[in-house]
Amino acid sequence: MNLKNELQTIHNKLDVAKRKLNAAHERGDVDVVKQFNKTIDALSKKRDSVKAQLNKQLNQQGKDLSSLPFSRALTKQEQADMGKLKKSVKGLVVVHPMTKLGREMGIKEVTGFASKEF
């Protein structure tokens, strides 16, 4: 399963467990409260683990792109016709500064990374 999908399902399960915990608190059912507290703790640990894996993948992807020998900011014309640019430059990876990867790498403008000059 994709890590993002797994994280989303964990968030959904956690939300359901928290709602059921609140309902159990209102009823005063101590055994069910204990059960849901254990479930919430387990799901929180799993969520933190998946988030750490996603962060590690993002860091690795940023390092891989930074290690490519050529990078430069893309002009507005190149950004407008991205399909043509990607067809002309094999292996081009474009990173936008507003994406997670772009924020992680600290880029300020749309940048292209490639193995050879373009």
C-alpha positions as CSV (number, residue, x, y, z in Angstrom):
1,M,0.0,0.0,0.0
2,N,1.1,3.5,-0.7
3,L,2.4,5.3,2.4
4,K,0.1,8.3,1.8
5,N,-2.9,6.0,1.5
6,E,-1.8,4.1,4.6
7,L,-1.4,7.4,6.5
8,Q,-4.9,8.5,5.4
9,T,-6.5,5.2,6.6
10,I,-4.7,5.5,10.0
11,H,-6.0,9.0,10.3
12,N,-9.5,7.8,9.5
13,K,-9.3,4.9,12.1
14,L,-7.9,7.3,14.7
15,D,-10.8,9.8,14.1
16,V,-13.4,7.0,14.5
17,A,-11.7,5.7,17.6
18,K,-11.7,9.2,19.2
19,R,-15.4,9.7,18.4
20,K,-16.2,6.3,20.0
21,L,-14.0,7.2,23.0
22,N,-16.0,10.4,23.5
23,A,-19.2,8.4,23.3
24,A,-17.9,5.9,25.8
25,H,-17.0,8.7,28.2
26,E,-20.5,10.1,28.0
27,R,-21.9,6.7,28.8
28,G,-19.4,6.1,31.6
29,D,-18.3,2.8,30.2
30,V,-14.8,2.3,31.8
31,D,-13.8,-0.9,30.0
32,V,-14.6,0.5,26.6
33,V,-12.7,3.7,27.4
34,K,-9.6,1.7,28.3
35,Q,-9.9,-0.3,25.1
36,F,-10.2,2.8,23.0
37,N,-7.3,4.5,24.8
38,K,-5.1,1.5,23.9
39,T,-6.3,1.6,20.3
40,I,-5.6,5.4,20.0
41,D,-2.1,4.9,21.5
42,A,-1.3,2.1,19.0
43,L,-2.7,4.1,16.0
44,S,-0.7,7.2,17.1
45,K,2.5,5.2,17.2
46,K,1.8,3.7,13.8
47,R,0.9,7.2,12.4
48,D,4.2,8.6,13.7
49,S,6.1,5.7,12.2
50,V,4.5,6.2,8.7
51,K,5.1,10.0,8.9
52,A,8.8,9.3,9.7
53,Q,9.0,7.0,6.7
54,L,7.4,9.6,4.4
55,N,9.8,12.2,5.7
56,K,12.8,9.9,5.1
57,Q,11.6,9.3,1.5
58,L,11.2,13.0,0.9
59,N,14.7,13.7,2.2
60,Q,16.2,11.0,0.0
61,Q,14.3,12.2,-3.1
62,G,15.7,15.8,-2.4
63,K,19.2,14.4,-2.0
64,D,18.9,12.5,-5.3
65,L,17.7,15.5,-7.2
66,S,20.4,17.8,-5.6
67,S,23.0,15.3,-6.8
68,L,22.0,15.7,-10.4
69,P,24.8,17.5,-12.2
70,F,22.6,20.3,-13.7
71,S,19.8,22.5,-12.4
72,R,18.4,25.9,-13.2
73,A,15.3,28.0,-12.7
74,L,12.8,27.7,-15.5
75,T,11.6,30.8,-17.4
76,K,7.9,31.7,-17.6
77,Q,7.8,30.5,-21.3
78,E,9.3,27.1,-20.3
79,Q,6.8,26.8,-17.5
80,A,3.9,27.6,-19.9
81,D,4.9,24.8,-22.3
82,M,6.1,22.2,-19.9
83,G,5.2,19.3,-22.2
84,K,7.5,20.5,-25.0
85,L,10.3,21.1,-22.5
86,K,10.0,17.6,-21.0
87,K,10.0,16.0,-24.4
88,S,13.2,17.9,-25.4
89,V,15.1,17.1,-22.2
90,K,15.2,13.4,-21.2
91,G,15.1,12.8,-17.5
92,L,14.0,16.3,-16.6
93,V,12.5,16.7,-13.1
94,V,10.7,19.9,-12.3
95,V,10.2,21.0,-8.7
96,H,7.8,23.7,-7.7
97,P,8.7,25.7,-4.5
98,M,5.2,25.2,-3.0
99,T,5.4,21.4,-3.0
100,K,6.7,19.4,0.0
101,L,9.8,18.5,-2.0
102,G,10.3,22.2,-3.0
103,R,10.0,23.4,0.6
104,E,12.3,20.6,1.8
105,M,14.9,21.6,-0.7
106,G,14.5,25.3,0.0
107,I,14.0,26.4,-3.6
108,K,12.5,29.8,-4.3
109,E,11.4,29.4,-7.9
110,V,10.3,26.6,-10.2
111,T,13.5,24.6,-10.9
112,G,14.4,21.9,-13.3
113,F,16.9,19.2,-12.5
114,A,18.5,17.0,-15.2
115,S,21.6,14.9,-15.9
116,K,22.8,17.2,-18.7
117,E,22.5,20.9,-19.5
118,F,19.2,22.2,-21.0
